[in-house]
Amino acid sequence: MEEKVNIFMCEDDENLGMLLREYLQAKGFSVDLFPDGEAGAKAFPKEKYDLCILDVMMPKKDGFTLAQEIRTASSEIPIIFLTAKTMKEDILEGFKIGADDYLTKPFSMEELLLRIEAILRRVSGKKATKEGPVILGKFIFDTQKQTLTTGETVIKLTTKESDLLNLLYDNVNQVLERNYALKKIWGVVDYFNARSMDVYITKLRKLLKEDPSLEIMNIHGKGYKLIAPVDSVA
């Protein structure tokens, strides 16, 4: 029998929280619901979860703060933010923390379900294109452990950082089309996912800047290109 997907949900609107929980349970998910960020923070380490749904504006501890704590404990677990905020700055803040998706209230439960399914397909279907570590300039990129190593320094990547770098690596010195990357990693091509990808590209540039031979270029109207000397890629 297939094991149920276990969802961690924090939502301070009691009615909305119960509706979402009942709907997702009817769709075959297991859902633990918590009324605020503080209660969620205490409960999260006690259980193994496959996906988090966090309201941004919560009493005692907001969703952004809780997400940062969750990211410290697990860099890989997918996070979806629910919020009444529509400010681009707030949405980008969520993506900087490591959100996988963002829904602005009001939203339909069907839309939430579609986004959950898209994320789970991406996570369950993610396989490293190369098995084991690969050489990228002065770095060793381990696509399975999701790490970048240079000398004694080991940098742990988030799932999206690793997926995006893996795509860039597979297309090294060639154009990685923007929409292809969005569909491959986010599942949906839209404004917010595109802005999220920009944030992750910026993060990867900062991580790779220690090696001046490596560069992620913007190719106007097309996408990105990872530039690397041929003899430094293997």
ABEGO torsion letter per residue (X at the ends): XBBBBBBBBBBABAAAAAAAAAAAAAAGBBBBBBABAAAAAAAAAABBBABBBBBABBBGBBAAAAAAAAAAABAABBBBBBBABABAAAAAAAAAAGBABBBBOBBBAAAAAAAAAAAAAAAAABBBABBEBBBBEABBBBAAAGBBBBEABBBBBBAAAAAAAAAAAAABGBBBBAAAAAAAAAGBBBAAAAAAAAAAAAAAAAAAAABAABBBBBBBGAEBBBBBBAAABX
